Amino acid sequence: MSSPGPEHVPDRPDSAPRPTDSAASPNEPSEPRPLPPLPRSALDPVPVVVVGSLLWFVGSCVFFVTDVLLGPGPGLWFWTCTVGWVLGIVGYLVFRWQQAAARRGSRTAQRGL
């Protein structure tokens, strides 16, 4: 009688064939479900830009009163808030400009804004 060689593996429950990744189980879909589209209100950046610019403007007004009118003069916070709302307005104007160019059909305009 010869003894089994090292290549012989006895049948064990843990050596049962395992399903491959390509085979889909009955409980799992074969492809992931597509995500639903976001609502139009979530895609519109105008409210965020307007609210952000208004907050910078309110901060600028507060620091104008506290620093310029009642204090030693315009400080870093006043200029930071002023630049914040001015850049917010400039960004909003660039956004509207790109939207108008996309509506006109300009080839260089960004789409989907």
TACOR-V989441 format. One line per field, one symbol per residue. burial: + if it has 24 or more other ideal C-beta (glycine too) atoms within 12 Angstrom, else -. A space follows every 10 residues. Layout:
BEGIN
burial->???
END
This chain:
BEGIN
burial->---------- ---------- ---------- ---------- --------+- --+--+--++ --+------- -------+-- ++-++--+-- -+--+----- ---------- ---
END
